Amino acid sequence: MNHDHQNHEPPPPFWGSRYSIGLLVIGAVAGYFLLREHLAHVVGALPILLLLACPIMHVFMHGGHGHHHGGGGTSGTPDNQPKTNQTKPGETS
C-alpha cells in the first residue's frame, strides 16, 4: 500500500482545458446562427429587454449598501464607520 502522493498533480480546471475552448467555439457558432435566423425577433424584443434590465440591475447592484447585516445597531450608520456621539448645544448625554 505504498502510494506516492508527492508527484500527483491535480487535474486542470475545466475553463483552462481544451474542452472548454471547444465548447466556447461551438457555442459561438450556434449563437451566430441562432441570431442570424431570429434577428427580427431579437430586435423586436430589445425595448422590452431594456426595460427589464432596470429592475434587474437595481436588485443585483444594491447588495453592497450594508443593510441587513445584523450589526446589532439601529442607528442607520454602516458597520465599518465609527459612531460619534454628537449632542446639540444645551443637551446632556
Secondary structure per residue as TSV (DSSP state, phi and psi in degrees):
chain	resnum	aa	ss	phi	psi
A	1	M	-	360.0	40.5
A	2	N	-	-90.0	108.6
A	3	H	-	-109.9	130.5
A	4	D	-	-92.3	102.6
A	5	H	-	-92.3	-4.5
A	6	Q	T	-76.1	-34.1
A	7	N	T	-96.8	9.4
A	8	H	-	-85.2	117.3
A	9	E	-	-99.8	141.4
A	10	P	-	-69.5	152.2
A	11	P	-	-66.4	150.7
A	12	P	-	-66.8	152.2
A	13	P	-	-64.0	158.5
A	14	F	G	-60.4	-42.7
A	15	W	G	-73.9	-5.9
A	16	G	G	-104.2	5.4
A	17	S	S	-97.7	168.5
A	18	R	H	-72.8	-22.0
A	19	Y	H	-67.3	-35.3
A	20	S	H	-68.6	-36.6
A	21	I	H	-65.0	-43.1
A	22	G	H	-62.3	-40.7
A	23	L	H	-64.1	-40.4
A	24	L	H	-65.9	-39.9
A	25	V	H	-65.4	-46.6
A	26	I	H	-62.3	-40.5
A	27	G	H	-65.0	-37.7
A	28	A	H	-67.6	-41.3
A	29	V	H	-65.1	-44.3
A	30	A	H	-63.6	-41.1
A	31	G	H	-64.1	-38.5
A	32	Y	H	-62.5	-49.1
A	33	F	H	-68.6	-34.3
A	34	L	H	-66.5	-42.7
A	35	L	H	-67.8	-37.1
A	36	R	H	-63.0	-40.7
A	37	E	H	-78.9	-28.2
A	38	H	T	-118.8	31.9
A	39	L	H	-61.9	-38.9
A	40	A	H	-63.8	-38.0
A	41	H	H	-69.8	-38.8
A	42	V	H	-67.4	-44.6
A	43	V	H	-65.2	-35.8
A	44	G	H	-68.2	-26.7
A	45	A	H	-91.8	-6.1
A	46	L	H	-58.9	-43.8
A	47	P	H	-61.2	-38.5
A	48	I	H	-68.0	-41.5
A	49	L	H	-64.4	-35.9
A	50	L	H	-65.4	-42.5
A	51	L	H	-67.6	-34.6
A	52	L	H	-73.4	-24.6
A	53	A	H	-67.8	-30.4
A	54	C	H	-62.5	-55.8
A	55	P	H	-67.7	-31.0
A	56	I	H	-66.5	-43.6
A	57	M	H	-65.2	-36.4
A	58	H	H	-62.5	-42.7
A	59	V	H	-67.2	-45.4
A	60	F	H	-83.4	-24.0
A	61	M	H	-94.1	-8.5
A	62	H	T	-98.0	22.7
A	63	G	T	-78.9	-17.9
A	64	G	T	-103.4	28.1
A	65	H	S	-89.6	-2.1
A	66	G	-	88.0	12.8
A	67	H	T	-85.5	149.9
A	68	H	T	58.7	39.1
A	69	H	S	-99.9	2.2
A	70	G	-	68.0	39.8
A	71	G	-	-72.8	-13.7
A	72	G	S	90.9	-22.5
A	73	G	-	-95.4	150.8
A	74	T	-	-117.1	24.5
A	75	S	S	-79.6	-14.0
A	76	G	S	89.5	-1.6
A	77	T	-	-91.7	144.4
A	78	P	-	-62.9	158.4
A	79	D	T	-67.2	-25.4
A	80	N	T	-91.1	-1.4
A	81	Q	S	-102.5	143.1
A	82	P	-	-70.1	143.9
A	83	K	-	-93.7	128.3
A	84	T	-	-109.5	147.0
A	85	N	-	-94.3	98.0
A	86	Q	-	-105.5	121.0
A	87	T	-	-114.3	149.1
A	88	K	-	-79.4	154.2
A	89	P	T	-59.2	132.6
A	90	G	T	96.5	-11.4
A	91	E	-	-94.9	153.1
A	92	T	-	-117.2	148.4
A	93	S	-	-106.8	360.0
